[in-house]
């Protein structure tokens, strides 16, 4: 796997490439606009060329563009659907102009209107986006979700049905988020669960359609359906899970980017990128113990004699 991170575009799109180099990234992900606003940035030729030049100078690493969080292709609200389609068209056109290969998309939420109809709406909306962008080079990657609220896309069956209903599945791919998989109920921690998950993915979507990964540990347990990322090796997925993924030859040439909270300093993802790269070809790590554990110890009185009761204390790992 080609390991990288989601980098900030503060100061210009090209700055993300520079930050990725400082972090030791072999791949990167960016927002090409403010992810929480509908307003689209001006596609300035000079800024586009500066990004392309920085990208080329860096060795042309794989780049993902994460689309706006406001886009909802599963909605049945006409105005929101049109705004979503228009915004996604702009994302695809902008990414194509920048030379970015993939646009990562959350499929959306049905807001109580039912999953089956929502999946049909997502497929139809993607068809409309493709119709409006016939010459675009950037592909849309459907990101699996944690299953929070009424979001669709939390099962591989959902993703497979979108592919099956879309008129141009060749213009689509999948970006797998490890934390979302785990929260949605896919057990990546056990060897058996890992194998089952990717067998289901192959049956429903096809491994050939996996074009990228989001590498995130999880603050929340298996099947919680809560989207909460944790730093690599510090959550409930643990280092052995990422060791298995990094050394899975099926994904050797696929970009995988970290989306955890940036650390302090000028190289916020350097340690996590190095940690993941260090797993490649290394012996399988042992699961880490918890940060602390509660230990029952005999309570004593002021003279040090046992009182017959017990007390709790933290013990560092």
C-alpha positions as a Markdown table, in Angstrom:
| # | Residue | x | y | z |
|---|---|---|---|---|
| 1 | Unk | 0.0 | 0.0 | 0.0 |
| 2 | Unk | 1.2 | 3.5 | -0.8 |
| 3 | Unk | 0.8 | 5.4 | 2.5 |
| 4 | Unk | 0.0 | 9.0 | 2.9 |
| 5 | Unk | -2.3 | 11.4 | 4.8 |
| 6 | Unk | -5.0 | 14.1 | 4.3 |
| 7 | Unk | -3.1 | 17.4 | 4.0 |
| 8 | Unk | -4.3 | 20.9 | 4.4 |
| 9 | Unk | -4.6 | 23.2 | 1.4 |
| 10 | Unk | -4.1 | 26.4 | 3.5 |
| 11 | Unk | -2.1 | 28.8 | 1.4 |
| 12 | Unk | -3.0 | 27.2 | -1.8 |
| 13 | Unk | -3.6 | 23.7 | -3.3 |
| 14 | Unk | 0.2 | 23.3 | -4.0 |
| 15 | Unk | 0.9 | 23.6 | -0.3 |
| 16 | Unk | -0.8 | 20.3 | 0.4 |
| 17 | Unk | 1.9 | 18.6 | -1.8 |
| 18 | Unk | 4.7 | 20.3 | 0.1 |
| 19 | Unk | 3.2 | 19.3 | 3.4 |
| 20 | Unk | 2.8 | 15.7 | 2.2 |
| 21 | Unk | 6.6 | 15.6 | 1.4 |
| 22 | Unk | 7.4 | 16.9 | 4.9 |
| 23 | Unk | 5.3 | 14.1 | 6.4 |
| 24 | Unk | 7.0 | 11.5 | 4.2 |
| 25 | Unk | 3.8 | 10.6 | 2.3 |
| 26 | Unk | 3.7 | 8.5 | -0.8 |
| 27 | Unk | 0.1 | 9.6 | -1.4 |
| 28 | Unk | -2.2 | 12.4 | -0.2 |
| 29 | Unk | -5.8 | 13.5 | 0.1 |
| 30 | Unk | -7.1 | 17.1 | 0.0 |
| 31 | Unk | -10.2 | 19.1 | 0.1 |
| 32 | Unk | -10.2 | 21.2 | -3.1 |
| 33 | Unk | -12.7 | 23.6 | -1.4 |
| 34 | Unk | -14.2 | 24.4 | 2.0 |
| 35 | Unk | -15.9 | 21.1 | 2.8 |
| 36 | Unk | -18.6 | 22.7 | 4.8 |
| 37 | Unk | -19.8 | 25.4 | 2.2 |
| 38 | Unk | -21.7 | 25.2 | -1.0 |
| 39 | Unk | -19.7 | 28.1 | -2.6 |
| 40 | Unk | -17.2 | 26.9 | -5.2 |
| 41 | Unk | -13.7 | 28.4 | -5.5 |
| 42 | Unk | -12.5 | 30.1 | -8.7 |
| 43 | Unk | -10.6 | 27.7 | -10.9 |
| 44 | Unk | -7.6 | 30.0 | -11.4 |
| 45 | Unk | -5.2 | 28.8 | -14.1 |
| 46 | Unk | -2.1 | 30.0 | -12.3 |
| 47 | Unk | -3.1 | 28.1 | -9.1 |
| 48 | Unk | -4.0 | 25.0 | -11.2 |
| 49 | Unk | -0.5 | 25.1 | -12.8 |
| 50 | Unk | 1.3 | 25.6 | -9.6 |
| 51 | Unk | -0.4 | 22.5 | -8.1 |
| 52 | Unk | 0.4 | 20.5 | -11.2 |
| 53 | Unk | 4.0 | 21.6 | -11.1 |
| 54 | Unk | 4.3 | 20.8 | -7.3 |
| 55 | Unk | 2.7 | 17.4 | -7.9 |
| 56 | Unk | 5.1 | 16.6 | -10.8 |
| 57 | Unk | 8.2 | 17.8 | -8.8 |
| 58 | Unk | 7.1 | 15.5 | -5.9 |
| 59 | Unk | 7.2 | 12.5 | -8.2 |
| 60 | Unk | 3.5 | 12.5 | -9.2 |
| 61 | Unk | 2.1 | 10.7 | -6.0 |
| 62 | Unk | -1.5 | 9.4 | -6.0 |
| 63 | Unk | -3.9 | 12.2 | -5.0 |
| 64 | Unk | -7.5 | 11.9 | -3.7 |
| 65 | Unk | -9.9 | 14.8 | -3.4 |
| 66 | Unk | -12.5 | 14.4 | -0.7 |
| 67 | Unk | -15.8 | 15.9 | -1.7 |
| 68 | Unk | -17.9 | 18.3 | 0.3 |
| 69 | Unk | -19.8 | 16.8 | 3.3 |
| 70 | Unk | -22.9 | 18.8 | 2.3 |
| 71 | Unk | -23.4 | 16.6 | -0.8 |
| 72 | Unk | -26.3 | 14.1 | -0.3 |
| 73 | Unk | -27.2 | 12.0 | -3.3 |
| 74 | Unk | -29.6 | 9.8 | -1.3 |
| 75 | Unk | -32.1 | 12.6 | -0.5 |
| 76 | Unk | -35.6 | 12.9 | -2.0 |
| 77 | Unk | -35.6 | 16.7 | -1.5 |
| 78 | Unk | -35.4 | 18.1 | -5.0 |
| 79 | Unk | -33.6 | 21.3 | -4.2 |
| 80 | Unk | -30.9 | 19.6 | -2.1 |
| 81 | Unk | -30.5 | 16.9 | -4.8 |
| 82 | Unk | -29.9 | 19.5 | -7.5 |
| 83 | Unk | -27.4 | 21.4 | -5.3 |
| 84 | Unk | -25.7 | 18.1 | -4.5 |
| 85 | Unk | -25.4 | 17.1 | -8.2 |
| 86 | Unk | -24.1 | 20.6 | -9.1 |
| 87 | Unk | -21.6 | 20.5 | -6.4 |
| 88 | Unk | -20.3 | 17.1 | -7.3 |
| 89 | Unk | -20.0 | 18.1 | -11.0 |
| 90 | Unk | -17.9 | 21.0 | -9.8 |
| 91 | Unk | -15.7 | 18.7 | -7.7 |
| 92 | Unk | -15.2 | 16.3 | -10.6 |
| 93 | Unk | -14.3 | 19.1 | -13.0 |
| 94 | Unk | -12.0 | 20.8 | -10.6 |
| 95 | Unk | -10.2 | 17.6 | -9.7 |
| 96 | Unk | -9.8 | 16.8 | -13.4 |
| 97 | Unk | -8.3 | 20.2 | -14.0 |
| 98 | Unk | -5.8 | 19.7 | -11.2 |
| 99 | Unk | -4.9 | 16.3 | -12.4 |
| 100 | Unk | -6.4 | 14.5 | -9.4 |
| 101 | Unk | -7.4 | 11.0 | -10.2 |
| 102 | Unk | -10.2 | 10.3 | -7.6 |
| 103 | Unk | -13.0 | 12.2 | -5.9 |
| 104 | Unk | -14.1 | 10.4 | -2.7 |
| 105 | Unk | -17.8 | 10.7 | -2.0 |
| 106 | Unk | -20.1 | 9.8 | 1.0 |
| 107 | Unk | -23.2 | 8.5 | -0.8 |
| 108 | Unk | -25.6 | 10.3 | 1.5 |
| 109 | Unk | -28.5 | 9.8 | 3.9 |
| 110 | Unk | -32.1 | 8.9 | 3.1 |
| 111 | Unk | -33.5 | 10.8 | 6.1 |
| 112 | Unk | -36.1 | 8.3 | 6.9 |
| 113 | Unk | -37.3 | 7.6 | 3.4 |
| 114 | Unk | -35.9 | 4.0 | 3.1 |
| 115 | Unk | -32.6 | 2.5 | 1.9 |
| 116 | Unk | -33.8 | 0.9 | -1.4 |
| 117 | Unk | -35.2 | 4.1 | -2.8 |
| 118 | Unk | -32.1 | 6.0 | -1.6 |
| 119 | Unk | -29.7 | 3.6 | -3.4 |
| 120 | Unk | -31.7 | 4.1 | -6.6 |
| 121 | Unk | -31.4 | 7.9 | -6.1 |
| 122 | Unk | -27.7 | 7.7 | -5.6 |
| 123 | Unk | -27.2 | 5.7 | -8.8 |
| 124 | Unk | -29.5 | 8.0 | -10.8 |
| 125 | Unk | -27.7 | 11.1 | -9.4 |
| 126 | Unk | -24.3 | 9.6 | -10.4 |
| 127 | Unk | -25.6 | 9.0 | -13.9 |
| 128 | Unk | -26.6 | 12.7 | -14.1 |
| 129 | Unk | -23.1 | 13.8 | -12.8 |
| 130 | Unk | -21.5 | 11.6 | -15.5 |
| 131 | Unk | -23.8 | 13.0 | -18.2 |
| 132 | Unk | -22.7 | 16.5 | -17.3 |
| 133 | Unk | -19.0 | 15.6 | -17.2 |
| 134 | Unk | -18.4 | 13.5 | -20.3 |
| 135 | Unk | -14.7 | 14.6 | -20.6 |
| 136 | Unk | -13.7 | 14.5 | -17.0 |
| 137 | Unk | -10.8 | 12.3 | -16.0 |
| 138 | Unk | -11.4 | 12.1 | -12.3 |
| 139 | Unk | -13.3 | 9.1 | -11.1 |
| 140 | Unk | -15.8 | 9.1 | -8.2 |
| 141 | Unk | -15.0 | 6.7 | -5.4 |
| 142 | Unk | -17.8 | 5.7 | -3.1 |
| 143 | Unk | -16.7 | 5.7 | 0.5 |
| 144 | Unk | -18.3 | 3.1 | 2.8 |
| 145 | Unk | -19.9 | 4.7 | 5.8 |
| 146 | Unk | -20.1 | 3.8 | 9.5 |
| 147 | Unk | -23.9 | 3.5 | 9.3 |
| 148 | Unk | -24.6 | 6.5 | 11.5 |
| 149 | Unk | -28.1 | 7.9 | 11.3 |
| 150 | Unk | -29.8 | 7.1 | 8.0 |
| 151 | Unk | -26.6 | 7.1 | 6.0 |
| 152 | Unk | -26.4 | 4.5 | 3.2 |
| 153 | Unk | -23.2 | 2.8 | 2.1 |
| 154 | Unk | -22.4 | 1.0 | 5.3 |
| 155 | Unk | -22.7 | -2.5 | 3.8 |
| 156 | Unk | -20.8 | -3.8 | 0.7 |
| 157 | Unk | -24.2 | -4.8 | -0.6 |
| 158 | Unk | -25.3 | -1.2 | -0.7 |
| 159 | Unk | -22.2 | -0.2 | -2.7 |
| 160 | Unk | -22.7 | -3.2 | -5.0 |
| 161 | Unk | -26.3 | -2.2 | -5.7 |
| 162 | Unk | -25.2 | 1.4 | -6.6 |
| 163 | Unk | -22.6 | -0.1 | -9.0 |
| 164 | Unk | -25.2 | -2.5 | -10.5 |
| 165 | Unk | -27.7 | 0.3 | -11.1 |
| 166 | Unk | -25.3 | 3.0 | -12.4 |
| 167 | Unk | -25.1 | 3.4 | -16.2 |
| 168 | Unk | -21.3 | 4.0 | -16.1 |
| 169 | Unk | -19.8 | 1.8 | -13.3 |
| 170 | Unk | -16.5 | 2.0 | -15.1 |
| 171 | Unk | -16.3 | 5.6 | -14.0 |
| 172 | Unk | -16.8 | 4.6 | -10.3 |
| 173 | Unk | -14.6 | 3.0 | -7.7 |
| 174 | Unk | -14.5 | 2.4 | -3.9 |
| 175 | Unk | -12.6 | 4.0 | -1.1 |
| 176 | Unk | -12.6 | 1.8 | 2.0 |
| 177 | Unk | -12.4 | 3.5 | 5.4 |
| 178 | Unk | -11.1 | 1.0 | 8.0 |
| 179 | Unk | -12.9 | 2.7 | 10.9 |
| 180 | Unk | -16.2 | 2.9 | 9.1 |
| 181 | Unk | -15.9 | -0.8 | 8.2 |
| 182 | Unk | -15.3 | -1.7 | 11.8 |
| 183 | Unk | -18.1 | 0.5 | 13.2 |
| 184 | Unk | -20.5 | -0.9 | 10.6 |
| 185 | Unk | -19.9 | -4.4 | 11.9 |
| 186 | Unk | -17.0 | -5.8 | 9.7 |
| 187 | Unk | -14.6 | -7.5 | 12.1 |
| 188 | Unk | -11.1 | -6.6 | 10.7 |
| 189 | Unk | -9.4 | -7.5 | 14.0 |
| 190 | Unk | -9.6 | -11.3 | 13.8 |
| 191 | Unk | -8.0 | -13.1 | 10.9 |
| 192 | Unk | -11.2 | -14.9 | 10.1 |
| 193 | Unk | -13.3 | -11.7 | 10.2 |
| 194 | Unk | -10.8 | -9.9 | 7.9 |
| 195 | Unk | -11.0 | -12.8 | 5.4 |
| 196 | Unk | -14.8 | -12.8 | 5.5 |
| 197 | Unk | -15.0 | -9.0 | 5.0 |
| 198 | Unk | -13.0 | -9.1 | 1.8 |
| 199 | Unk | -14.7 | -12.2 | 0.5 |
| 200 | Unk | -18.0 | -10.3 | 0.9 |
| 201 | Unk | -16.5 | -7.2 | -0.8 |
| 202 | Unk | -15.3 | -9.3 | -3.7 |
| 203 | Unk | -18.8 | -10.9 | -4.1 |
| 204 | Unk | -20.7 | -7.6 | -3.9 |
| 205 | Unk | -18.4 | -5.0 | -5.5 |
| 206 | Unk | -15.2 | -6.7 | -6.8 |
| 207 | Unk | -11.7 | -6.1 | -5.3 |
| 208 | Unk | -10.7 | -4.6 | -8.7 |
| 209 | Unk | -12.9 | -1.6 | -7.8 |
| 210 | Unk | -11.1 | -0.8 | -4.6 |
| 211 | Unk | -9.0 | 2.2 | -5.6 |
| 212 | Unk | -8.1 | 3.7 | -2.2 |
| 213 | Unk | -8.2 | 3.3 | 1.6 |
| 214 | Unk | -8.7 | 5.6 | 4.5 |
| 215 | Unk | -6.5 | 4.3 | 7.2 |
| 216 | Unk | -8.1 | 5.2 | 10.6 |
| 217 | Unk | -8.2 | 3.4 | 13.9 |
| 218 | Unk | -11.4 | 3.4 | 15.9 |
| 219 | Unk | -12.5 | 5.0 | 19.1 |
| 220 | Unk | -15.7 | 3.0 | 19.1 |
| 221 | Unk | -16.4 | -0.7 | 19.2 |
| 222 | Unk | -17.3 | -3.2 | 16.5 |
| 223 | Unk | -20.8 | -2.6 | 15.2 |
| 224 | Unk | -21.3 | 0.7 | 17.1 |
| 225 | Unk | -22.2 | 2.5 | 13.9 |
| 226 | Unk | -20.4 | 5.6 | 15.2 |
| 227 | Unk | -17.9 | 7.5 | 13.1 |
| 228 | Unk | -15.0 | 8.3 | 15.4 |
| 229 | Unk | -11.4 | 8.1 | 14.2 |
| 230 | Unk | -8.4 | 7.3 | 16.4 |
| 231 | Unk | -4.7 | 7.5 | 15.8 |
| 232 | Unk | -3.2 | 4.4 | 14.3 |
| 233 | Unk | -2.5 | 1.7 | 16.9 |
| 234 | Unk | -4.2 | 3.7 | 19.7 |
| 235 | Unk | -7.8 | 2.5 | 19.0 |
| 236 | Unk | -9.8 | -0.8 | 19.0 |
| 237 | Unk | -8.5 | -1.9 | 15.6 |
| 238 | Unk | -4.9 | -2.0 | 16.8 |
| 239 | Unk | -1.6 | -2.3 | 15.0 |
| 240 | Unk | -2.0 | -6.0 | 14.0 |
| 241 | Unk | -5.0 | -5.0 | 11.8 |
| 242 | Unk | -3.0 | -2.4 | 10.0 |
| 243 | Unk | 0.0 | -4.8 | 9.7 |
| 244 | Unk | -2.4 | -7.3 | 7.9 |
| 245 | Unk | -3.7 | -4.6 | 5.6 |
| 246 | Unk | -0.3 | -3.0 | 4.8 |
| 247 | Unk | 1.1 | -6.5 | 3.9 |
| 248 | Unk | -1.9 | -7.6 | 1.9 |
| 249 | Unk | -0.5 | -7.9 | -1.6 |
| 250 | Unk | -3.9 | -7.4 | -3.2 |
| 251 | Unk | -3.6 | -3.7 | -2.2 |
| 252 | Unk | 0.1 | -3.2 | -2.7 |
| 253 | Unk | -0.3 | -0.5 | -5.4 |
| 254 | Unk | -3.3 | 1.3 | -3.8 |
| 255 | Unk | -3.0 | 4.6 | -1.9 |
| 256 | Unk | -4.0 | 4.6 | 1.7 |
| 257 | Unk | -4.3 | 7.9 | 3.6 |
| 258 | Unk | -4.5 | 8.7 | 7.3 |
| 259 | Unk | -7.4 | 10.9 | 8.3 |
| 260 | Unk | -6.8 | 11.2 | 12.0 |
| 261 | Unk | -6.6 | 14.4 | 14.0 |
| 262 | Unk | -3.3 | 16.1 | 13.0 |
| 263 | Unk | -0.6 | 16.1 | 15.7 |
| 264 | Unk | 1.1 | 19.4 | 16.8 |
| 265 | Unk | 4.0 | 20.7 | 14.8 |
| 266 | Unk | 5.2 | 21.1 | 11.2 |
| 267 | Unk | 4.9 | 17.4 | 10.4 |
| 268 | Unk | 1.5 | 16.4 | 11.8 |
| 269 | Unk | 1.3 | 13.0 | 10.1 |
| 270 | Unk | 5.0 | 12.0 | 9.9 |
| 271 | Unk | 4.9 | 9.6 | 12.9 |
| 272 | Unk | 1.8 | 7.8 | 11.7 |
| 273 | Unk | 3.0 | 7.5 | 8.1 |
| 274 | Unk | 6.3 | 6.2 | 9.3 |
| 275 | Unk | 4.5 | 3.8 | 11.7 |
| 276 | Unk | 2.4 | 2.3 | 8.9 |
| 277 | Unk | 5.4 | 2.1 | 6.5 |
| 278 | Unk | 7.3 | 0.3 | 9.2 |
| 279 | Unk | 4.8 | -2.5 | 9.3 |
| 280 | Unk | 5.6 | -3.5 | 5.7 |
| 281 | Unk | 7.6 | -6.7 | 5.8 |
| 282 | Unk | 7.9 | -6.6 | 9.6 |
| 283 | Unk | 6.9 | -9.4 | 12.0 |
| 284 | Unk | 3.2 | -9.2 | 13.1 |
| 285 | Unk | 3.0 | -6.9 | 16.1 |
| 286 | Unk | 1.3 | -8.0 | 19.3 |
| 287 | Unk | -1.9 | -6.3 | 20.3 |
| 288 | Unk | -1.1 | -3.4 | 22.5 |
| 289 | Unk | -2.3 | -3.4 | 26.1 |
| 290 | Unk | -4.8 | -0.7 | 27.2 |
| 291 | Unk | -3.4 | 2.6 | 28.3 |
| 292 | Unk | -4.2 | 1.7 | 31.8 |
| 293 | Unk | -6.2 | -1.0 | 33.6 |
| 294 | Unk | -8.1 | -1.0 | 36.8 |
| 295 | Unk | -6.5 | -3.3 | 39.4 |
| 296 | Unk | -8.1 | -4.5 | 42.6 |
| 297 | Unk | -5.6 | -4.3 | 45.5 |
| 298 | Unk | -6.0 | -4.8 | 49.2 |
| 299 | Unk | -6.8 | -1.6 | 51.0 |
| 300 | Unk | -4.7 | -0.8 | 54.0 |
| 301 | Unk | -5.2 | 1.3 | 57.1 |
| 302 | Unk | -3.0 | 4.1 | 58.3 |
| 303 | Unk | -0.5 | 1.5 | 59.8 |
| 304 | Unk | -0.3 | -0.5 | 56.7 |
| 305 | Unk | -2.4 | -3.4 | 57.9 |
| 306 | Unk | -5.0 | -4.9 | 55.5 |
| 307 | Unk | -8.5 | -3.6 | 56.2 |
| 308 | Unk | -10.2 | -6.5 | 54.4 |
| 309 | Unk | -11.5 | -4.2 | 51.8 |
| 310 | Unk | -10.3 | -3.5 | 48.3 |
| 311 | Unk | -9.4 | -0.3 | 46.4 |
| 312 | Unk | -9.0 | 0.5 | 42.8 |
| 313 | Unk | -5.9 | 2.1 | 41.3 |
| 314 | Unk | -4.7 | 3.0 | 37.8 |
| 315 | Unk | -1.7 | 1.1 | 36.5 |
| 316 | Unk | 0.1 | 2.4 | 33.4 |
| 317 | Unk | 0.8 | -0.1 | 30.7 |
